[in-house]
Amino acid sequence: MLARRSAPAATGDSADAFLIRRTMTEIGPVADKVTSYFYALLFVRHPELRSLFPAAMDIQRDRLLRALLTAAEHLDNARVLVDYLQNLGRGHRKYGTRAEHYPAVGECLIGALSKYAATVWNPETEAAWVRAYTTISQVMIDAAAADELRAPAWWQAEIVANELRTRDVAVLTVRPDQPYPFLAGQYTSVETPWWPRVWRHYSFASAPRPDGLLTFHVKAVPAGWVSNALTHRARPGDVIRLGPPTGSMTVDHTTDSGLLCLGGGTGIAPIKALVEDVAGHGGHRPVEVFYGARTDHDLYDIDTMLRLQQKHHWLSVRAVTDQQAQLRLPDAVRGYGPWNEYDAYLSGPPGMIRSGIDALRDSGIAPGRIRHDSVEERLVVAD
């Protein structure tokens, strides 16, 4: 049984970090086998935990490995690691995860790692993993316990409108069953009644509203269970579930810095929310929006953005369309500026975010002033 520490901050031991990263490098080529073996161990040894997971496990396997890689990457950065783990701990409440589940997960994880990283596995490596997992799990347990005192594990939300903007993009409006506190620029996880225990992330497409309604932009993707259900199957009156809000792509209202916003595809949703948020705080700072899509037809929300531009003198909206928009949008931004006094916000496909970060840094924007959704956490955002 894995030991339990009280109130850990992070695993900052560089020797442990080296051993853990070496293990992750070793299992990289056989990651699918590792995760399959882990879940086989978990469900055989602890069959009562199977009900916490979706019927189809393919994406769940990917998420486990991605979480491990992300944690391993930040082992020496306590602030980033703890923030990441606390979000995971709060988010896991919606699955029904409890503190007593973590030791079982840890034992099966180490069992799988020791089998497939045998060439580098030794008592020192196992001890490093036990220490790291004990710390990681305690951060998540503590975050979940604190969150339980102030918020439900999930919210029920009734669909009140489903507007199909294009063949595969819908604007979904829902009414939560109780107050849902969030900030413009954040996102949440959504579960539909048609795919129990399958959750996908979507950004809020508006700032908090007096009527409490929430809006999401959903793009149906091939083989996307949740996205296709929300786009083509959901009707007013259907009830979905929402996880807690998360994400740090929010506006700092203590400064007057301008906002430079890059939104690709349905990534325009949180950008629109940010514009509404600035307007709600008086609109005393310039906001520059670059809206990218493959074709004019894919600019499904351009009319809304242009109406906002007409209403607010401090807002400028530029559409960028090309068959390679997700790669070219950052290049288009270089033609304007300078941007060194702006705070930058990026939302869209992972490739656009990565290239956008590079372009913005090249344009003189300090890394600390570039905000975006975590690529690692949201690789399956559109599924």
C-alpha positions as CSV (number, residue, x, y, z in Angstrom):
1,M,0.0,0.0,0.0
2,L,1.4,3.4,-0.9
3,A,2.0,5.6,2.0
4,R,0.2,8.9,2.4
5,R,1.9,12.2,3.2
6,S,0.1,15.2,4.6
7,A,-0.1,18.5,2.7
8,P,2.7,18.0,0.2
9,A,3.6,20.8,-2.1
10,A,5.4,19.1,-5.0
11,T,8.0,16.6,-5.7
12,G,11.1,18.8,-6.1
13,D,13.8,16.1,-5.6
14,S,15.9,16.4,-8.8
15,A,17.2,12.8,-8.4
16,D,13.6,11.6,-8.3
17,A,12.7,13.7,-11.3
18,F,15.6,12.2,-13.3
19,L,14.5,8.6,-12.5
20,I,10.9,9.4,-13.4
21,R,11.8,11.0,-16.6
22,R,14.1,8.2,-17.5
23,T,11.2,5.8,-16.9
24,M,8.9,7.8,-19.1
25,T,11.5,7.9,-21.9
26,E,11.8,4.1,-21.7
27,I,8.1,3.4,-21.9
28,G,7.4,6.0,-24.7
29,P,7.7,3.5,-27.6
30,V,5.3,1.0,-25.8
31,A,3.0,3.5,-24.2
32,D,-0.2,1.7,-25.5
33,K,0.9,-1.6,-23.9
34,V,1.7,0.1,-20.6
35,T,-1.7,1.8,-20.3
36,S,-3.6,-1.3,-21.5
37,Y,-1.7,-3.4,-18.9
38,F,-2.4,-0.8,-16.2
39,Y,-6.1,-0.8,-16.8
40,A,-6.1,-4.6,-17.0
41,L,-4.5,-4.8,-13.6
42,L,-6.8,-2.1,-12.1
43,F,-10.0,-3.8,-13.3
44,V,-8.9,-7.3,-12.3
45,R,-7.7,-6.4,-8.9
46,H,-10.4,-3.7,-8.2
47,P,-13.4,-4.5,-10.4
48,E,-15.5,-2.1,-8.4
49,L,-13.7,0.7,-10.0
50,R,-14.7,-0.2,-13.6
51,S,-18.0,1.7,-13.3
52,L,-16.0,5.0,-12.9
53,F,-14.7,4.7,-16.5
54,P,-16.4,4.9,-19.9
55,A,-17.4,1.8,-21.8
56,A,-14.8,2.6,-24.5
57,M,-11.4,3.1,-23.0
58,D,-9.3,4.2,-26.0
59,I,-9.3,8.0,-25.2
60,Q,-9.1,7.3,-21.5
61,R,-5.8,5.5,-22.1
62,D,-4.4,8.4,-24.0
63,R,-5.4,10.8,-21.2
64,L,-3.6,8.8,-18.5
65,L,-0.3,8.8,-20.4
66,R,-0.7,12.5,-21.2
67,A,-1.3,13.4,-17.6
68,L,1.8,11.4,-16.6
69,L,3.9,13.1,-19.2
70,T,2.7,16.5,-18.2
71,A,3.3,15.8,-14.5
72,A,6.8,14.4,-15.3
73,E,7.6,17.5,-17.4
74,H,6.9,19.8,-14.5
75,L,8.3,17.8,-11.6
76,D,10.8,20.5,-10.7
77,N,8.3,23.4,-11.1
78,A,6.2,23.3,-8.0
79,R,3.9,26.1,-8.9
80,V,3.0,24.7,-12.4
81,L,2.8,21.2,-11.1
82,V,0.5,21.9,-8.2
83,D,-1.8,24.1,-10.2
84,Y,-2.1,21.4,-12.9
85,L,-2.8,18.6,-10.3
86,Q,-5.3,20.7,-8.3
87,N,-7.3,21.2,-11.5
88,L,-7.2,17.4,-12.2
89,G,-8.2,16.7,-8.6
90,R,-11.2,19.0,-8.8
91,G,-12.2,17.7,-12.2
92,H,-12.0,14.1,-11.1
93,R,-14.9,14.6,-8.7
94,K,-17.3,14.4,-11.6
95,Y,-16.2,10.8,-12.2
96,G,-17.0,9.8,-8.7
97,T,-13.3,9.5,-7.7
98,R,-12.7,9.3,-4.0
99,A,-9.6,9.5,-1.8
100,E,-9.6,5.7,-1.2
101,H,-9.3,5.0,-4.9
102,Y,-5.8,6.6,-5.3
103,P,-3.7,3.9,-3.6
104,A,-5.2,1.2,-5.9
105,V,-4.4,3.3,-9.0
106,G,-0.9,3.9,-7.7
107,E,-0.1,0.3,-7.1
108,C,-1.4,-0.8,-10.6
109,L,0.5,2.1,-12.2
110,I,3.8,1.0,-10.6
111,G,3.0,-2.6,-11.6
112,A,2.7,-1.6,-15.2
113,L,5.7,0.7,-15.2
114,S,7.9,-2.0,-13.6
115,K,6.9,-4.5,-16.3
116,Y,7.5,-2.3,-19.3
117,A,10.5,-0.3,-18.0
118,A,12.3,-3.4,-16.8
119,T,15.7,-2.4,-18.2
120,V,15.8,0.8,-16.1
121,W,13.7,-0.3,-13.2
122,N,15.4,-0.8,-9.8
123,P,14.6,-0.2,-6.1
124,E,15.7,3.4,-6.4
125,T,13.4,4.0,-9.3
126,E,10.4,2.4,-7.6
127,A,11.0,4.4,-4.5
128,A,11.1,7.6,-6.6
129,W,7.8,6.7,-8.2
130,V,6.2,5.9,-4.8
131,R,7.3,9.3,-3.5
132,A,6.2,11.1,-6.6
133,Y,2.8,9.4,-6.8
134,T,2.1,9.8,-3.1
135,T,2.8,13.6,-3.5
136,I,0.8,13.9,-6.7
137,S,-2.2,12.0,-5.4
138,Q,-2.3,14.0,-2.1
139,V,-2.4,17.3,-4.0
140,M,-5.3,16.0,-6.0
141,I,-7.1,14.6,-2.9
142,D,-6.7,17.9,-1.0
143,A,-7.9,19.9,-4.0
144,A,-11.0,17.7,-4.3
145,A,-11.8,17.9,-0.6
146,A,-11.5,21.7,-0.6
147,D,-13.7,21.9,-3.7
148,E,-16.4,19.7,-2.2
149,L,-17.0,22.3,0.5
150,R,-17.9,25.0,-2.0
151,A,-19.2,23.4,-5.2
152,P,-21.1,20.3,-6.6
153,A,-19.2,17.7,-8.5
154,W,-21.2,18.5,-11.5
155,W,-24.2,20.7,-12.7
156,Q,-27.3,19.6,-14.6
157,A,-28.0,21.9,-17.5
158,E,-31.0,21.9,-19.8
159,I,-30.5,22.7,-23.4
160,V,-32.7,25.7,-24.4
161,A,-31.4,26.3,-27.9
162,N,-29.3,24.5,-30.5
163,E,-28.6,26.7,-33.5
164,L,-26.8,25.0,-36.4
165,R,-24.5,27.7,-38.0
166,T,-22.9,25.4,-40.6
167,R,-23.2,21.8,-41.5
168,D,-21.0,20.8,-38.5
169,V,-20.9,23.8,-36.1
170,A,-23.7,24.5,-33.6
171,V,-24.2,27.2,-31.0
172,L,-25.6,25.6,-27.9
173,T,-27.3,27.5,-25.1
174,V,-28.0,25.8,-21.8
175,R,-29.6,26.7,-18.4
176,P,-27.8,25.2,-15.4
177,D,-29.9,23.9,-12.5
178,Q,-28.1,26.1,-10.0
179,P,-25.7,29.1,-10.2
180,Y,-22.6,28.3,-12.2
181,P,-19.7,30.7,-11.4
182,F,-17.1,31.1,-14.1
183,L,-14.9,33.7,-15.7
184,A,-14.8,34.7,-19.4
185,G,-12.0,32.8,-21.2
186,Q,-12.5,29.6,-19.1
187,Y,-13.8,26.2,-20.3
188,T,-15.6,23.3,-18.8
189,S,-16.2,19.6,-19.4
190,V,-19.5,18.3,-20.8
191,E,-21.2,14.9,-20.6
192,T,-24.2,13.9,-22.7
193,P,-27.0,11.4,-21.8
194,W,-26.1,9.4,-24.9
195,W,-22.5,8.7,-23.9
196,P,-22.3,8.3,-20.1
197,R,-18.9,8.9,-18.4
198,V,-17.5,10.4,-21.6
199,W,-16.6,14.0,-21.0
200,R,-15.3,16.6,-23.5
201,H,-14.0,20.1,-23.0
202,Y,-15.7,23.2,-24.4
203,S,-15.1,26.9,-23.9
204,F,-17.7,29.4,-22.7
205,A,-18.7,31.5,-25.7
206,S,-19.9,34.5,-23.6
207,A,-19.1,36.3,-20.4
208,P,-21.3,35.6,-17.4
209,R,-24.9,36.7,-18.1
210,P,-27.5,38.1,-15.7
211,D,-29.9,35.3,-16.8
212,G,-27.4,32.6,-15.9
213,L,-27.5,31.0,-19.4
214,L,-24.3,29.5,-20.8
215,T,-23.3,29.3,-24.5
216,F,-20.9,26.9,-26.2
217,H,-19.7,26.5,-29.8
218,V,-19.5,22.9,-30.8
219,K,-17.9,21.5,-34.0
220,A,-18.8,18.0,-35.0
221,V,-15.7,16.0,-35.9
222,P,-15.4,12.6,-37.5
223,A,-15.9,9.8,-34.9
224,G,-16.5,12.5,-32.3
225,W,-19.1,10.9,-30.0
226,V,-19.9,14.0,-27.8
227,S,-19.4,16.6,-30.5
228,N,-21.7,14.8,-33.0
229,A,-24.3,14.2,-30.3
230,L,-24.3,17.9,-29.2
231,T,-24.4,19.2,-32.8
232,H,-26.8,16.9,-34.5
233,R,-28.8,15.0,-31.8
234,A,-29.3,17.4,-28.9
235,R,-32.6,19.2,-28.7
236,P,-34.2,21.8,-26.4
237,G,-35.3,20.1,-23.2
238,D,-32.4,17.6,-23.3
239,V,-30.3,17.6,-20.1
240,I,-26.5,17.5,-20.1
241,R,-24.0,17.6,-17.2
242,L,-21.3,20.2,-16.7
243,G,-18.0,19.8,-14.8
244,P,-16.4,22.6,-12.9
245,P,-15.0,25.6,-14.8
246,T,-11.3,25.7,-15.3
247,G,-8.6,27.5,-17.3
248,S,-6.5,30.6,-16.8
249,M,-7.0,32.4,-20.1
250,T,-8.8,35.3,-18.3
251,V,-8.4,39.1,-18.4
252,D,-6.4,40.9,-15.8
253,H,-8.6,43.9,-15.1
254,T,-6.0,45.6,-12.9
255,T,-4.1,46.8,-16.0
256,D,-5.0,48.9,-19.1
257,S,-2.9,46.8,-21.5
258,G,-4.4,46.1,-24.9
259,L,-5.6,42.6,-25.8
260,L,-4.3,40.8,-28.8
261,C,-6.7,37.9,-29.5
262,L,-6.1,35.0,-32.0
263,G,-9.1,32.7,-32.5
264,G,-9.0,29.8,-34.9
265,G,-12.2,27.9,-35.9
266,T,-14.4,27.4,-32.8
267,G,-11.5,29.0,-30.8
268,I,-13.4,32.2,-31.5
269,A,-15.8,31.2,-28.7
270,P,-13.7,32.2,-25.7
271,I,-12.3,35.3,-27.6
272,K,-15.9,36.5,-28.0
273,A,-16.4,36.0,-24.2
274,L,-13.2,38.0,-23.5
275,V,-14.5,40.9,-25.7
276,E,-17.8,40.9,-23.7
277,D,-15.8,40.8,-20.5
278,V,-13.8,43.9,-21.5
279,A,-17.1,45.7,-22.5
280,G,-18.6,44.8,-19.1
281,H,-15.7,46.5,-17.3
282,G,-16.0,49.8,-19.2
283,G,-14.1,49.1,-22.5
284,H,-11.2,51.4,-21.8
285,R,-8.5,49.3,-23.5
286,P,-7.9,48.4,-27.1
287,V,-8.8,44.9,-28.2
288,E,-7.5,43.5,-31.5
289,V,-9.1,40.2,-32.7
290,F,-7.8,38.0,-35.5
291,Y,-10.4,35.5,-36.5
292,G,-9.0,32.6,-38.6
293,A,-10.8,29.9,-40.6
294,R,-10.2,27.8,-43.7
295,T,-12.8,29.5,-45.8
296,D,-15.3,32.4,-45.6
297,H,-18.0,29.8,-45.0
298,D,-16.2,28.6,-41.9
299,L,-16.3,32.1,-40.3
300,Y,-19.6,31.1,-38.7
301,D,-19.5,33.8,-36.1
302,I,-18.1,36.7,-38.1
303,D,-21.4,38.6,-38.1
304,T,-21.6,38.6,-34.3
305,M,-18.0,39.8,-34.1
306,L,-18.6,42.6,-36.6
307,R,-21.6,43.7,-34.7
308,L,-19.5,43.9,-31.6
309,Q,-16.9,46.0,-33.5
310,Q,-19.6,48.4,-34.6
311,K,-20.8,48.8,-31.0
312,H,-17.4,49.3,-29.4
313,H,-14.9,51.8,-30.8
314,W,-12.0,50.1,-29.0
315,L,-12.5,46.8,-30.8
316,S,-11.0,45.8,-34.1
317,V,-11.9,42.5,-35.8
318,R,-9.9,41.1,-38.8
319,A,-10.8,37.8,-40.6
320,V,-8.1,35.6,-41.9
321,T,-9.1,32.9,-44.3
322,D,-7.0,30.3,-46.1
323,Q,-7.0,26.6,-46.6
324,Q,-4.1,26.6,-44.1
325,A,-5.6,29.1,-41.7
326,Q,-4.5,27.2,-38.6
327,L,-0.9,27.7,-39.7
328,R,-1.1,31.1,-41.4
329,L,-3.1,33.0,-38.8
330,P,0.0,33.8,-36.7
331,D,1.8,35.0,-39.8
332,A,-1.0,37.5,-40.5
333,V,-0.6,39.0,-37.1
334,R,3.1,39.8,-37.8
335,G,1.9,42.4,-40.4
336,Y,0.3,44.6,-37.8
337,G,1.4,45.8,-34.4
338,P,3.7,46.5,-32.7
339,W,2.3,44.2,-30.0
340,N,5.0,44.4,-27.2
341,E,2.6,46.4,-25.0
342,Y,-0.3,43.9,-25.4
343,D,-1.5,40.9,-23.5
344,A,-2.0,38.0,-26.0
345,Y,-4.7,35.4,-26.0
346,L,-4.8,32.3,-28.2
347,S,-7.5,29.7,-28.7
348,G,-7.9,27.2,-31.5
349,P,-6.3,24.0,-32.9
350,P,-3.1,22.9,-31.0
351,G,-1.0,23.6,-34.1
352,M,-2.2,27.2,-34.3
353,I,-1.5,27.7,-30.6
354,R,2.0,26.4,-30.8
355,S,2.9,28.4,-33.9
356,G,1.1,31.4,-32.5
357,I,3.2,31.4,-29.3
358,D,6.4,31.4,-31.4
359,A,5.1,34.2,-33.6
360,L,4.1,36.3,-30.7
361,R,7.4,35.9,-28.9
362,D,9.2,36.8,-32.1
363,S,7.0,40.0,-32.2
364,G,8.3,41.1,-28.8
365,I,5.5,39.9,-26.5
366,A,7.0,38.5,-23.2
367,P,6.1,34.9,-22.6
368,G,4.4,35.8,-19.3
369,R,1.9,38.0,-21.3
370,I,0.8,35.1,-23.6
371,R,-2.3,33.3,-22.4
372,H,-3.8,30.1,-23.9
373,D,-5.6,26.9,-23.0
374,S,-3.2,24.1,-22.0
375,V,-2.5,22.1,-25.2
376,E,-1.7,19.0,-23.1
377,E,-5.1,19.1,-21.3
378,R,-7.2,19.9,-24.3
379,L,-5.9,17.8,-27.2
380,V,-9.3,16.1,-27.4
381,V,-11.3,19.4,-26.9
382,A,-13.2,19.0,-30.2
383,D,-13.9,15.2,-29.9
